[in-house]
Amino acid sequence: MSDLSTSYMGLNLKNPIIAASSSLTSSLDGVKKCEDAGAGAVVLKSLFEEQITSDKNRMVGDMNFDAYTDAYDFFNAASTDYYLDEYLGLVEDAKKALSIPVIASVNCVSPGKWTDYAERFENIGADALELNMFILPSSTTTTGSEIEETYLKILTDINKNINIPVAVKIGYHFSGMGNFINRAAEMGANGIVLFNRFYKMDIDIDNLSLKAAPILSGPSEIHLALQWIALMSGEIPADFSAATGIHDAEGVIKHLLAGAKSVQLCSTLLKNGVNRITDIKTGMEKWMEKKGYEEISDFNGILSQENSSHPEAYERSQYIKSVVGIS
Ligand SMILES: Cc1cc2nc3c(=O)[nH]c(=O)nc-3n(C[C@H](O)[C@H](O)[C@H](O)COP(=O)(O)O)c2cc1C
């Protein structure tokens, strides 16, 4: 019988499959189903920094506080507390009900006082915190370094306040990806999640309007994260968690071979139901038995760039004739 247990950011997982942050993990019922289906850990739906700020502003903005600054302070704090308390309640309930690690998640876009709240996640029992960082780099005046500094400031501010492991979940909009990941690890990120997949727009040419691009990923989207995890996993002193386009046992195995310590599933669970986790685990066990591997560590990272006798093959980006026979 194959042993699927592994460790991610110092957390002991009975297997490397994590239910990614999404609507599936926004309720106690949802995360319980993920555990029952065999997930190794869950990342709760993100608490959105922007949501706290904008809803709070709307609530406070509707009221006339000109003469009542005490009242402003009260409502300001009370509305922030409302969202936080609701989220902390979910963390607490999940911790009580589940035996697998529960990772809280915050969507962050700016440094600020809100980072002081991070310790409340730790105090309520979260096993780790995932920072879902995304600033769309569409501003024509903000530089890439400014955006990166913002991310790193959030990370260091949060790290000052907590002792549980912190993962940074990022998208692929970086011109200096390797450098950013390295700096994030140096500044205390215990985990790097590659990559988040964001809402994308499409255009309806009949109605001449915007529409949403497909919300769920397909298996062909696995390759971007696969390449980056293979490139970085042997070089960076942080654990990598793979995300986007992992729909089956083959996808999970590829990422483990590339060096990921865990994988995060979302689209395949939304599409096929959480029992997909059980099928994927069975597929992994069969493959390990066929290959004669008893434990994940027997093959984890063996196809990373660091362990390759042809490291240049991992960086081939444009001229692929020698690999697939077409140019
Ligand atoms: C409906 C939906 C909601 C999501 N909500 C969050 C979220 O709150 N926080 C987050 O970090 N990622 C969120 N994600 C991204 C997923 O966690 C995941 O990283 C992404 O979908 C790529 O994985 P996949 O290819 O398995 O779907 C969401 C994705 C979907 C489809």
The ligand as an SDF file (V2000), in Angstrom:
LIG
                    3D

 31 33  0  0  0  0  0  0  0  0999 V2000
  -15.4150   30.1540   -8.0890 C   0  0  0  0  0  0  0  0  0  0  0  0
  -13.9830   30.3580   -7.6580 C   0  0  0  0  0  0  0  0  0  0  0  0
  -13.7050   31.0760   -6.4880 C   0  0  0  0  0  0  0  0  0  0  0  0
  -12.3730   31.2800   -6.0970 C   0  0  0  0  0  0  0  0  0  0  0  0
  -12.1200   31.9890   -4.9490 N   0  0  0  0  0  0  0  0  0  0  0  0
  -10.8270   32.1580   -4.5400 C   0  0  0  0  0  0  0  0  0  0  0  0
  -10.5220   32.8530   -3.3460 C   0  0  0  0  0  0  0  0  0  0  0  0
  -11.3910   33.3400   -2.6260 O   0  0  0  0  0  0  0  0  0  0  0  0
   -9.2220   32.9680   -3.0020 N   0  0  0  0  0  0  0  0  0  0  0  0
   -8.2000   32.4410   -3.7470 C   0  0  0  0  0  0  0  0  0  0  0  0
   -7.0390   32.5710   -3.3690 O   0  0  0  0  0  0  0  0  0  0  0  0
   -8.4670   31.7870   -4.9020 N   0  0  0  0  0  0  0  0  0  0  0  0
   -9.7450   31.6320   -5.3050 C   0  0  0  0  0  0  0  0  0  0  0  0
  -10.0080   30.9500   -6.4610 N   0  0  0  0  0  0  0  0  0  0  0  0
   -8.8820   30.3910   -7.2330 C   0  0  0  0  0  0  0  0  0  0  0  0
   -8.6720   28.9060   -6.8740 C   0  0  0  0  0  0  0  0  0  0  0  0
   -8.3230   28.7420   -5.5200 O   0  0  0  0  0  0  0  0  0  0  0  0
   -7.5710   28.2840   -7.7430 C   0  0  0  0  0  0  0  0  0  0  0  0
   -6.3180   28.8330   -7.3840 O   0  0  0  0  0  0  0  0  0  0  0  0
   -7.7680   28.5090   -9.2400 C   0  0  0  0  0  0  0  0  0  0  0  0
   -9.1180   28.2810   -9.6040 O   0  0  0  0  0  0  0  0  0  0  0  0
   -6.8630   27.5930  -10.0580 C   0  0  0  0  0  0  0  0  0  0  0  0
   -7.0700   26.2330   -9.7550 O   0  0  0  0  0  0  0  0  0  0  0  0
   -7.9750   25.2790  -10.6750 P   0  0  0  0  0  0  0  0  0  0  0  0
   -7.3690   25.2350  -12.0040 O   0  0  0  0  0  0  0  0  0  0  0  0
   -7.9580   23.9510   -9.9590 O   0  0  0  0  0  0  0  0  0  0  0  0
   -9.3420   25.8970  -10.7060 O   0  0  0  0  0  0  0  0  0  0  0  0
  -11.3210   30.7510   -6.8790 C   0  0  0  0  0  0  0  0  0  0  0  0
  -11.6170   30.0390   -8.0540 C   0  0  0  0  0  0  0  0  0  0  0  0
  -12.9150   29.8390   -8.4480 C   0  0  0  0  0  0  0  0  0  0  0  0
  -13.2000   29.0770   -9.7210 C   0  0  0  0  0  0  0  0  0  0  0  0
  1  2  1  0
  2  3  1  0
  2 30  2  0
  3  4  2  0
  4  5  1  0
  4 28  1  0
  5  6  2  0
  6  7  1  0
  6 13  1  0
  7  8  2  0
  7  9  1  0
  9 10  1  0
 10 11  2  0
 10 12  1  0
 12 13  2  0
 13 14  1  0
 14 15  1  0
 14 28  1  0
 15 16  1  0
 16 17  1  0
 16 18  1  0
 18 19  1  0
 18 20  1  0
 20 21  1  0
 20 22  1  0
 22 23  1  0
 23 24  1  0
 24 25  2  0
 24 26  1  0
 24 27  1  0
 28 29  2  0
 29 30  1  0
 30 31  1  0
M  END
$$$$
